[in-house]
Amino acid sequence: MPPEVYAETVLKATCFACVYFTDEDDRPLQLHSVYSPAHPWQLVGGTMDPGERPFGTAARECREETGLTVSGPPRLLATVYGLSGTQWPYSTVGVVFDGGRLTAEQIRGITLDPREHDEARVLPLAEWEALMPPRDFARLGAVAEARRTGVAAYFDAWDWGTE
């Protein structure tokens, strides 16, 4: 079977890459979305552009969304997978990298893109639960646990249309 014919038969997926930051007290940083009421609080990151590799996407999105520069070497915290569904026709594959701990000065210096986010907030992990859908919070918890233990997480409950 020619490659172009075979390619039409395989799973299609979109890919994203994120950066997990905390403050110096290990409280997660998230950004408030202006475009996604279903997922109001998000990690820094976004969808991969053609020709990008995951860490390049994470670094680019971080610069665009916060003005912060992420440097390597990349440390993988989690892989996230979601099946296609009613809200999106493709599966989703994502990776979350460790961005480290930010100082209070670095957090105050975050510059948001108002077309995407209107607030950057740092809270203790438990306080995020009331502000997020359950699976978003579960993903955040898995990423925090991966950072704490040094064991990368595999989070495969990010399916579309299961809000």
C-alpha positions as a Markdown table, in Angstrom:
| # | Residue | x | y | z |
|---|---|---|---|---|
| 1 | Met | 0.0 | 0.0 | 0.0 |
| 2 | Pro | 1.5 | 3.4 | -0.9 |
| 3 | Pro | 2.3 | 5.7 | 2.1 |
| 4 | Glu | -0.2 | 8.3 | 1.1 |
| 5 | Val | -3.0 | 5.7 | 0.9 |
| 6 | Tyr | -2.0 | 4.2 | 4.2 |
| 7 | Ala | -1.8 | 7.6 | 5.8 |
| 8 | Glu | -5.5 | 8.1 | 5.1 |
| 9 | Thr | -6.3 | 5.0 | 7.2 |
| 10 | Val | -4.5 | 5.8 | 10.4 |
| 11 | Leu | -5.5 | 7.8 | 13.5 |
| 12 | Lys | -5.4 | 11.6 | 13.2 |
| 13 | Ala | -4.4 | 13.6 | 16.2 |
| 14 | Thr | -3.6 | 17.2 | 17.2 |
| 15 | Cys | -0.7 | 17.7 | 19.6 |
| 16 | Phe | 0.0 | 20.3 | 22.3 |
| 17 | Ala | 2.8 | 21.1 | 24.7 |
| 18 | Cys | 2.6 | 22.8 | 28.1 |
| 19 | Val | 4.9 | 24.1 | 30.8 |
| 20 | Tyr | 4.2 | 23.5 | 34.5 |
| 21 | Phe | 5.4 | 26.3 | 36.7 |
| 22 | Thr | 5.0 | 26.8 | 40.5 |
| 23 | Asp | 6.0 | 29.5 | 42.8 |
| 24 | Glu | 8.7 | 29.0 | 45.3 |
| 25 | Asp | 6.2 | 27.3 | 47.7 |
| 26 | Asp | 5.3 | 24.7 | 45.0 |
| 27 | Arg | 1.9 | 26.3 | 44.3 |
| 28 | Pro | 0.9 | 25.8 | 40.6 |
| 29 | Leu | 0.6 | 28.7 | 38.3 |
| 30 | Gln | -2.2 | 28.7 | 35.8 |
| 31 | Leu | -3.6 | 31.2 | 33.3 |
| 32 | His | -7.3 | 32.1 | 33.0 |
| 33 | Ser | -8.7 | 31.6 | 29.5 |
| 34 | Val | -10.8 | 34.3 | 27.8 |
| 35 | Tyr | -11.9 | 31.8 | 25.0 |
| 36 | Ser | -12.6 | 28.5 | 26.8 |
| 37 | Pro | -15.3 | 28.6 | 29.4 |
| 38 | Ala | -15.2 | 24.8 | 29.5 |
| 39 | His | -11.5 | 24.9 | 30.6 |
| 40 | Pro | -11.2 | 28.2 | 32.4 |
| 41 | Trp | -7.8 | 27.6 | 34.0 |
| 42 | Gln | -4.9 | 26.3 | 31.9 |
| 43 | Leu | -1.3 | 25.5 | 32.0 |
| 44 | Val | 1.0 | 27.7 | 29.9 |
| 45 | Gly | 1.1 | 26.1 | 26.5 |
| 46 | Gly | -0.7 | 25.4 | 23.3 |
| 47 | Thr | -1.0 | 23.5 | 20.0 |
| 48 | Met | 2.0 | 22.5 | 18.0 |
| 49 | Asp | 2.6 | 24.2 | 14.7 |
| 50 | Pro | 3.7 | 22.2 | 11.7 |
| 51 | Gly | 7.4 | 21.4 | 11.8 |
| 52 | Glu | 7.6 | 22.0 | 15.6 |
| 53 | Arg | 8.8 | 19.6 | 18.2 |
| 54 | Pro | 7.1 | 19.4 | 21.6 |
| 55 | Phe | 9.7 | 21.4 | 23.6 |
| 56 | Gly | 9.9 | 24.0 | 20.9 |
| 57 | Thr | 6.1 | 24.4 | 21.1 |
| 58 | Ala | 6.2 | 24.7 | 24.9 |
| 59 | Ala | 8.9 | 27.3 | 24.8 |
| 60 | Arg | 7.2 | 29.3 | 22.0 |
| 61 | Glu | 3.8 | 29.2 | 23.7 |
| 62 | Cys | 5.4 | 30.2 | 27.0 |
| 63 | Arg | 7.0 | 33.3 | 25.4 |
| 64 | Glu | 3.8 | 34.2 | 23.6 |
| 65 | Glu | 1.5 | 33.7 | 26.6 |
| 66 | Thr | 3.6 | 35.0 | 29.5 |
| 67 | Gly | 6.8 | 36.7 | 28.2 |
| 68 | Leu | 8.8 | 34.1 | 30.1 |
| 69 | Thr | 11.7 | 32.2 | 28.5 |
| 70 | Val | 11.9 | 28.5 | 29.2 |
| 71 | Ser | 15.3 | 26.8 | 28.8 |
| 72 | Gly | 16.3 | 23.2 | 28.7 |
| 73 | Pro | 17.2 | 20.6 | 29.0 |
| 74 | Pro | 13.5 | 19.6 | 28.9 |
| 75 | Arg | 12.2 | 17.5 | 31.8 |
| 76 | Leu | 9.0 | 15.6 | 30.9 |
| 77 | Leu | 6.4 | 15.6 | 33.6 |
| 78 | Ala | 3.4 | 14.1 | 31.9 |
| 79 | Thr | 1.9 | 12.7 | 28.7 |
| 80 | Val | -1.8 | 13.5 | 28.1 |
| 81 | Tyr | -4.1 | 11.7 | 25.8 |
| 82 | Gly | -7.6 | 12.2 | 24.7 |
| 83 | Leu | -9.9 | 10.4 | 22.3 |
| 84 | Ser | -11.8 | 12.3 | 19.6 |
| 85 | Gly | -15.5 | 13.1 | 20.3 |
| 86 | Thr | -18.4 | 15.4 | 19.7 |
| 87 | Gln | -16.4 | 18.5 | 20.4 |
| 88 | Trp | -13.3 | 17.7 | 18.3 |
| 89 | Pro | -12.8 | 15.2 | 15.5 |
| 90 | Tyr | -9.3 | 14.2 | 16.3 |
| 91 | Ser | -7.5 | 12.5 | 19.2 |
| 92 | Thr | -5.2 | 14.8 | 21.2 |
| 93 | Val | -1.7 | 14.0 | 22.4 |
| 94 | Gly | 0.0 | 16.4 | 24.7 |
| 95 | Val | 3.2 | 16.7 | 26.8 |
| 96 | Val | 3.8 | 18.7 | 29.9 |
| 97 | Phe | 7.3 | 19.9 | 30.7 |
| 98 | Asp | 8.7 | 21.1 | 34.1 |
| 99 | Gly | 9.2 | 24.9 | 34.0 |
| 100 | Gly | 10.6 | 25.0 | 37.5 |
| 101 | Arg | 9.9 | 27.4 | 40.3 |
| 102 | Leu | 9.3 | 31.1 | 39.6 |
| 103 | Thr | 10.1 | 33.9 | 42.0 |
| 104 | Ala | 7.5 | 36.4 | 43.1 |
| 105 | Glu | 9.2 | 38.9 | 40.9 |
| 106 | Gln | 9.0 | 36.6 | 37.8 |
| 107 | Ile | 5.3 | 36.0 | 38.5 |
| 108 | Arg | 4.7 | 39.7 | 38.8 |
| 109 | Gly | 6.5 | 40.2 | 35.5 |
| 110 | Ile | 4.3 | 37.9 | 33.5 |
| 111 | Thr | 2.8 | 39.7 | 30.5 |
| 112 | Leu | -0.4 | 38.1 | 29.2 |
| 113 | Asp | -1.7 | 38.1 | 25.7 |
| 114 | Pro | -5.2 | 39.5 | 26.3 |
| 115 | Arg | -6.6 | 37.6 | 23.3 |
| 116 | Glu | -5.9 | 34.4 | 25.2 |
| 117 | His | -5.7 | 35.0 | 28.9 |
| 118 | Asp | -6.7 | 37.7 | 31.4 |
| 119 | Glu | -5.2 | 36.5 | 34.6 |
| 120 | Ala | -2.2 | 34.5 | 35.9 |
| 121 | Arg | -2.8 | 33.0 | 39.3 |
| 122 | Val | -0.9 | 30.9 | 41.8 |
| 123 | Leu | -2.8 | 28.9 | 44.4 |
| 124 | Pro | -2.2 | 25.8 | 46.6 |
| 125 | Leu | -3.1 | 22.7 | 44.6 |
| 126 | Ala | -6.2 | 22.0 | 46.7 |
| 127 | Glu | -7.7 | 25.4 | 46.0 |
| 128 | Trp | -7.6 | 24.9 | 42.3 |
| 129 | Glu | -10.2 | 22.1 | 42.6 |
| 130 | Ala | -13.2 | 24.4 | 43.1 |
| 131 | Leu | -12.2 | 26.5 | 40.0 |
| 132 | Met | -11.7 | 23.7 | 37.5 |
| 133 | Pro | -13.7 | 20.9 | 35.9 |
| 134 | Pro | -12.9 | 17.5 | 37.6 |
| 135 | Arg | -10.7 | 16.1 | 34.8 |
| 136 | Asp | -8.8 | 19.4 | 34.4 |
| 137 | Phe | -8.1 | 19.2 | 38.2 |
| 138 | Ala | -7.2 | 15.5 | 37.9 |
| 139 | Arg | -4.6 | 16.4 | 35.2 |
| 140 | Leu | -3.2 | 19.2 | 37.3 |
| 141 | Gly | -2.9 | 16.8 | 40.3 |
| 142 | Ala | -1.2 | 14.2 | 38.2 |
| 143 | Val | 1.4 | 16.8 | 36.9 |
| 144 | Ala | 2.0 | 18.1 | 40.4 |
| 145 | Glu | 2.5 | 14.5 | 41.7 |
| 146 | Ala | 5.0 | 13.8 | 38.8 |
| 147 | Arg | 7.0 | 16.9 | 39.8 |
| 148 | Arg | 7.0 | 15.8 | 43.4 |
| 149 | Thr | 8.0 | 12.2 | 42.8 |
| 150 | Gly | 10.1 | 12.5 | 39.7 |
| 151 | Val | 8.0 | 9.9 | 37.9 |
| 152 | Ala | 6.4 | 11.1 | 34.7 |
| 153 | Ala | 2.6 | 10.7 | 34.6 |
| 154 | Tyr | 0.5 | 9.2 | 31.9 |
| 155 | Phe | -2.9 | 10.9 | 31.9 |
| 156 | Asp | -5.3 | 9.3 | 29.4 |
| 157 | Ala | -8.6 | 10.8 | 30.4 |
| 158 | Trp | -8.6 | 14.0 | 28.3 |
| 159 | Asp | -11.3 | 12.8 | 25.9 |
| 160 | Trp | -13.4 | 15.3 | 23.9 |
| 161 | Gly | -17.1 | 15.6 | 24.5 |
| 162 | Thr | -16.9 | 14.1 | 28.1 |
| 163 | Glu | -17.2 | 17.4 | 30.1 |
